[in-house]
Structure formats: structure tokens, C-alpha cells
């Protein structure tokens, strides 16, 4: 059984970013178990 922990401020911010992203792809950088940076892919061209 997994232990339930409250969300950190970084985790709450990550969820907000995911929910407000209408479409696309994001890359989440994690250090020591916490999200530290989100990279949003700006442009992709399919030929």
C-alpha cells in the first residue's frame, strides 16, 4: 500500500501547467523526486 503525502508547491504548479496546456508535449525534469523544470515543445513540423 502506498503512503499518501500532501502535494508540494512544485507539484501543484506542475499540475496547473498540465491542466492549462491545451495541446502539445511537455518534458518534465525531476531532481531528488521533485519536478524542477518543465520544457514545452514549441514547434514540430510533420512533412
C-alpha positions in Angstrom: 0.0 0.0 0.0 1.3 3.4 -0.9 1.6 6.3 1.6 -0.4 9.4 0.9 1.6 12.6 1.1 0.4 16.2 0.6 1.5 17.8 -2.7 4.5 20.2 -2.6 4.2 23.7 -4.2 6.2 22.5 -7.2 3.8 19.5 -7.7 0.8 21.8 -7.5 2.4 24.2 -10.0 3.2 21.2 -12.4 -0.5 20.1 -12.3 -1.6 23.7 -13.0 0.7 23.8 -16.1 -0.5 20.4 -17.3 -4.2 21.4 -16.9 -3.7 24.7 -18.8 -1.8 23.2 -21.7 -4.4 22.9 -24.5 -2.2 20.6 -26.7 1.3 19.7 -27.3 4.1 18.0 -25.5 6.0 18.8 -22.3 9.1 17.4 -20.8 9.4 17.3 -17.0 12.8 17.5 -15.4 12.9 15.8 -11.9 15.7 16.1 -9.3 15.6 14.4 -5.9 12.0 13.2 -6.5 10.6 16.7 -7.3 9.8 18.4 -10.5 12.3 21.3 -11.1 11.6 22.4 -14.7 9.0 21.9 -17.4 10.1 22.3 -21.1 7.3 22.9 -23.6 7.9 21.9 -27.1 7.2 25.0 -29.2 7.2 23.7 -32.8 7.0 20.4 -34.6 6.7 20.2 -38.4 5.3 17.0 -39.9 6.0 16.5 -43.6 
